[in-house]
Amino acid sequence: MALFRFCCPCLDSEEGVISPSAVLEPLVTGTTGSRTLTKGENSIDVGPADSAEQNVYVVRHGHRQDEEDDCWHVHASRPWDPPLSTKGRQQAREAGQLFKEKNIDYVLTSPFLRCLQTSAEIVDELGLAQGRWLVVWPMCELCDPRLLLAGRDDVKPVLGKRPIREWMWDGQSMDQAVEGMLAPELAHSGVRIRPEMWSDNPPTYPEKLDGALKRYEKQIKGICKDFAGRNVLVVTHGEALRAAVNMHDTRASVYEVRHTGYVPLHRERKPAPAGGSSSGKPGAWGPWNMVCTSGQTGVMWSYA
């Protein structure tokens, strides 16, 4: 378990319950008719761009409802997947405003509801088109039952050691859940596009912390490669930000990650080789750098 700090109901209104279908636009399906998209079947020109620099922002989700209400998990039907609190939705909206000037091309997200909600607020604020909001299973929460089930011993034998995909959305696919059980929560943001599955590869359940940290590091590196030249924002969980920091500073001991805190990663192209400029061939990419100090972006670390 982590040793450091990582610091909703339906849309009822005076006019009645807001229908999620009135907010979310239908997803454009691929030629196979499947609504589960892998590796950008429905996404827009994924791949290397000829830009001179690239930024990847690894962002923690907003404040959770179970942090607002300590008893939330006691009666929750899905205690492993708390939504954002009202405070968390506001934090997410403010994060979207912050990143509005960053020229974000894609928003990637963990499939957990708090991350989907956080990314929904950001996507809506950025005004991204369909195909630019992608779900990445390997950026999901640490799959430790002590963390996910929050003491709900009655749920543990039901889940057993079954793959998380089988019970994450009560046996539904992500697309079914987005259209059904998750729709009211996502509709809070006003977002009019739908998230699409990009990397449909859930981690093993149960999982240990060391395994999760390696998973996060591998996936962040994969995102940097797959989206070369694109500015990408990844909404995920606190431990993933620790992994992002330690990828670039192995001596850093991360002790706090605030809600919607983030780790900014940046790289630039090297000068084009001789004759490369005239041929239009860009220079090779330089190394990635972490461009923040402790506390600057809501992530704190120290050195022993």
Wavefront OBJ file of the C-alpha trace (Angstrom):
o trace
v 0.000 0.000 0.000
v 1.058 3.557 -0.602
v 2.827 5.266 2.272
v 2.345 8.831 1.101
v -0.586 11.240 0.761
v -2.734 11.587 -2.301
v -4.208 14.637 -1.511
v -22.547 11.626 -7.391
v -25.917 11.311 -7.680
v -27.946 11.678 -10.919
v -28.425 15.127 -12.407
v -31.543 16.231 -10.585
v -32.643 19.797 -11.247
v -35.750 21.903 -10.922
v -36.739 20.765 -14.412
v -36.237 17.097 -13.530
v -33.538 14.552 -14.338
v -31.306 15.524 -17.254
v -31.115 12.746 -19.813
v -27.502 11.730 -20.497
v -28.426 10.883 -24.085
v -29.272 14.540 -24.611
v -25.715 15.475 -23.705
v -23.460 12.771 -25.150
v -23.214 12.459 -28.905
v -23.370 8.952 -30.460
v -20.009 7.301 -31.074
v -19.056 6.787 -34.706
v -18.519 3.060 -35.122
v -15.838 1.392 -37.182
v -16.473 -0.829 -40.208
v -16.736 -3.874 -37.963
v -19.691 -2.362 -36.109
v -17.884 -2.818 -32.813
v -18.133 0.040 -30.333
v -14.933 -0.998 -28.559
v -12.059 0.714 -30.321
v -8.493 -0.489 -30.107
v -5.438 1.580 -31.046
v -7.414 4.513 -32.356
v -9.785 2.851 -34.841
v -12.010 5.909 -34.482
v -9.372 8.460 -33.515
v -7.865 11.253 -35.565
v -4.414 11.000 -37.210
v -2.658 9.308 -34.316
v 1.051 8.994 -34.942
v 4.245 10.999 -35.228
v 3.901 14.680 -36.018
v 6.601 16.942 -37.409
v 6.379 19.374 -34.517
v 9.571 20.763 -33.011
v 8.623 19.865 -29.442
v 6.278 17.627 -27.480
v 4.672 17.720 -24.042
v 3.061 14.953 -21.998
v 1.239 15.861 -18.779
v 0.536 13.099 -16.243
v -2.357 14.366 -14.107
v -4.047 13.049 -10.972
v -7.852 12.959 -10.822
v -9.905 15.344 -8.694
v -11.256 15.002 -5.130
v -13.252 11.786 -4.584
v -16.715 11.411 -3.065
v -15.429 8.881 -0.509
v -12.977 11.527 0.707
v -15.952 13.822 1.252
v -18.105 11.118 2.858
v -16.160 8.562 4.902
v -19.142 6.175 4.855
v -19.719 6.290 1.095
v -18.170 2.886 0.454
v -20.267 1.160 3.146
v -23.446 1.233 1.065
v -21.984 1.623 -2.437
v -22.855 -1.137 -4.899
v -19.477 -0.637 -6.588
v -17.180 0.440 -3.729
v -14.062 0.175 -5.898
v -15.117 3.048 -8.170
v -16.077 6.242 -6.284
v -17.111 9.299 -8.308
v -15.767 12.799 -7.952
v -17.193 15.031 -5.265
v -18.594 18.444 -6.152
v -15.213 19.835 -5.131
v -13.494 17.340 -7.439
v -15.580 18.366 -10.441
v -14.663 21.990 -9.821
v -10.986 21.050 -9.570
v -11.260 19.192 -12.869
v -12.896 22.156 -14.574
v -10.131 24.437 -13.286
v -7.535 21.964 -14.573
v -9.165 22.170 -17.996
v -8.854 25.934 -17.898
v -5.192 25.628 -16.909
v -4.387 23.316 -19.827
v -6.372 25.335 -22.350
v -3.199 27.205 -23.307
v -1.115 24.028 -23.687
v -2.345 23.025 -27.166
v -3.437 19.566 -26.034
v -4.041 17.134 -28.913
v -5.295 14.129 -26.942
v -6.651 13.391 -23.484
v -6.016 9.839 -22.280
v -7.618 8.484 -19.126
v -7.792 5.617 -16.676
v -11.178 3.838 -16.947
v -12.026 4.482 -13.278
v -15.009 6.807 -12.890
v -13.169 9.600 -11.065
v -10.670 9.754 -13.935
v -13.368 9.577 -16.603
v -15.159 12.450 -14.851
v -11.968 14.490 -14.441
v -11.051 13.971 -18.078
v -14.639 14.760 -19.176
v -14.424 18.194 -17.555
v -11.040 18.804 -19.182
v -12.140 17.540 -22.610
v -15.210 19.763 -22.511
v -13.135 22.778 -21.484
v -10.625 22.090 -24.278
v -13.358 21.512 -26.876
v -11.728 18.368 -28.284
v -13.307 16.446 -31.171
v -14.501 12.834 -31.146
v -11.533 10.484 -31.219
v -9.346 12.694 -29.018
v -10.576 11.278 -25.673
v -9.110 7.809 -25.197
v -9.258 5.222 -22.406
v -6.077 3.426 -21.357
v -6.564 0.450 -19.040
v -2.856 0.227 -18.043
v -3.117 3.697 -16.428
v -5.817 2.448 -14.014
v -5.682 2.344 -10.215
v -3.409 -0.043 -8.311
v -5.432 -3.266 -8.324
v -4.914 -4.158 -4.651
v -8.170 -5.344 -2.981
v -7.134 -3.628 0.255
v -7.276 -0.344 -1.636
v -10.155 -0.987 -4.024
v -12.589 -2.607 -1.602
v -11.973 -0.324 1.404
v -12.729 -2.975 4.013
v -15.826 -4.375 2.288
v -15.189 -7.987 3.251
v -18.607 -8.951 1.878
v -17.463 -8.073 -1.649
v -14.085 -9.841 -1.643
v -15.392 -13.432 -2.021
v -17.748 -12.330 -4.795
v -14.903 -10.880 -6.852
v -12.376 -13.536 -5.894
v -9.429 -13.409 -8.271
v -11.500 -12.848 -11.382
v -10.103 -10.377 -13.952
v -11.099 -6.803 -13.187
v -12.683 -6.492 -16.628
v -15.376 -8.971 -15.547
v -16.630 -6.930 -12.590
v -15.466 -3.340 -13.128
v -18.842 -2.353 -14.660
v -20.927 -5.273 -13.332
v -20.199 -7.428 -16.365
v -20.781 -4.676 -18.932
v -18.294 -3.397 -21.469
v -16.973 0.144 -21.091
v -19.140 1.389 -23.955
v -22.249 -0.127 -22.371
v -21.336 1.460 -19.043
v -20.725 4.870 -20.634
v -24.169 4.703 -22.236
v -25.823 3.453 -19.054
v -24.608 3.441 -15.459
v -21.850 6.036 -15.949
v -23.767 8.406 -18.230
v -25.359 10.577 -15.503
v -21.983 11.161 -13.854
v -20.243 12.035 -17.121
v -23.125 14.292 -18.135
v -22.316 16.647 -15.250
v -19.504 18.066 -17.378
v -21.684 18.843 -20.391
v -19.219 16.996 -22.622
v -20.731 16.039 -25.986
v -18.262 13.386 -27.134
v -17.628 9.898 -25.820
v -14.466 8.258 -24.525
v -13.101 5.469 -26.721
v -11.003 2.470 -25.733
v -7.382 2.879 -26.853
v -5.512 0.256 -24.848
v -7.803 -2.560 -23.737
v -5.299 -4.417 -21.557
v -6.298 -4.446 -17.866
v -3.673 -5.313 -15.254
v -3.705 -8.559 -13.330
v -5.957 -8.628 -10.268
v -4.888 -8.752 -7.492
v -1.787 -6.641 -8.032
v 1.101 -5.464 -5.849
v 2.437 -1.901 -5.699
v 5.793 -2.705 -7.310
v 3.985 -4.266 -10.251
v 1.735 -1.226 -10.650
v 4.687 1.193 -10.618
v 6.402 -0.820 -13.369
v 3.130 -0.882 -15.302
v 2.772 2.899 -15.101
v 6.360 3.484 -16.216
v 5.993 1.132 -19.179
v 2.712 2.703 -20.252
v 3.937 6.306 -19.961
v 6.907 5.404 -22.152
v 4.527 3.731 -24.595
v 2.304 6.812 -24.753
v 5.319 9.033 -25.413
v 6.285 6.768 -28.315
v 2.817 6.133 -29.793
v 1.891 9.823 -29.724
v 5.268 11.172 -30.823
v 5.000 14.853 -31.659
v 1.556 15.222 -30.062
v 0.765 17.038 -26.835
v -0.973 14.540 -24.571
v -2.655 14.853 -21.178
v -3.040 11.609 -19.183
v -5.560 11.515 -16.326
v -4.634 8.794 -13.880
v -3.929 8.013 -10.213
v -1.445 9.249 -7.620
v 0.970 6.328 -7.839
v 1.365 6.921 -11.583
v 2.675 10.418 -10.865
v 5.225 8.933 -8.495
v 6.319 6.619 -11.325
v 6.545 9.593 -13.719
v 8.794 11.489 -11.302
v 11.037 8.496 -10.646
v 11.437 7.846 -14.373
v 13.411 11.107 -14.478
v 14.757 11.387 -10.934
v 15.374 8.063 -9.246
v 16.536 9.764 -6.035
v 13.244 11.597 -5.496
v 10.949 10.260 -2.774
v 7.429 11.431 -3.615
v 5.417 12.018 -0.433
v 2.352 13.939 -1.633
v 0.329 14.249 -4.823
v -2.512 16.756 -4.667
v -5.747 16.397 -6.580
v -5.236 17.458 -10.227
v -1.524 17.843 -9.530
v 0.568 16.943 -12.536
v 4.018 15.980 -13.818
v 4.998 17.808 -17.042
v 7.352 15.983 -19.420
v 8.966 17.759 -22.370
v 11.303 17.014 -25.274
v 12.528 18.861 -28.343
v 13.864 17.836 -31.705
v 17.547 18.041 -32.419
v 18.699 20.083 -35.428
v 18.010 18.356 -38.729
v 20.964 16.417 -40.192
v 22.960 17.956 -43.027
v 20.701 18.061 -46.043
v 17.725 17.136 -43.896
v 16.218 20.611 -43.883
v 16.000 20.808 -47.658
v 14.463 17.332 -47.873
v 11.894 18.174 -45.220
v 13.103 15.433 -42.893
v 12.920 16.579 -39.235
v 15.712 16.058 -36.747
v 15.682 13.207 -34.230
v 14.007 13.676 -30.885
v 16.131 14.676 -27.917
v 15.685 13.138 -24.444
v 12.624 13.613 -22.261
v 12.930 15.999 -19.323
v 10.714 16.585 -16.306
v 10.121 20.334 -16.318
v 8.982 21.053 -12.767
v 10.409 21.191 -9.262
v 8.936 19.744 -6.074
v 5.674 21.508 -5.169
v 5.485 23.555 -8.362
v 2.662 21.551 -9.934
v 1.062 19.894 -6.911
v 3.546 17.012 -6.603
v 5.938 17.026 -3.669
v 9.110 15.026 -3.158
v 12.233 15.074 -1.031
v 15.670 13.487 -0.958
v 16.893 11.187 1.796
l 1 2 3 4 5 6 7
l 8 9 10 11 12 13 14 15 16 17 18 19 20 21 22 23 24 25 26 27 28 29 30 31 32 33 34 35 36 37 38 39 40 41 42 43 44 45 46 47 48 49 50 51 52 53 54 55 56 57 58 59 60 61 62 63 64 65 66 67 68 69 70 71 72 73 74 75 76 77 78 79 80 81 82 83 84 85 86 87 88 89 90 91 92 93 94 95 96 97 98 99 100 101 102 103 104 105 106 107 108 109 110 111 112 113 114 115 116 117 118 119 120 121 122 123 124 125 126 127 128 129 130 131 132 133 134 135 136 137 138 139 140 141 142 143 144 145 146 147 148 149 150 151 152 153 154 155 156 157 158 159 160 161 162 163 164 165 166 167 168 169 170 171 172 173 174 175 176 177 178 179 180 181 182 183 184 185 186 187 188 189 190 191 192 193 194 195 196 197 198 199 200 201 202 203 204 205 206 207 208 209 210 211 212 213 214 215 216 217 218 219 220 221 222 223 224 225 226 227 228 229 230 231 232 233 234 235 236 237 238 239 240 241 242 243 244 245 246 247 248 249 250 251 252 253 254 255 256 257 258 259 260 261 262 263 264 265 266 267 268 269 270 271 272 273 274 275 276 277 278 279 280 281 282 283 284 285 286 287 288 289 290 291 292 293 294 295 296 297 298 299 300 301 302 303 304
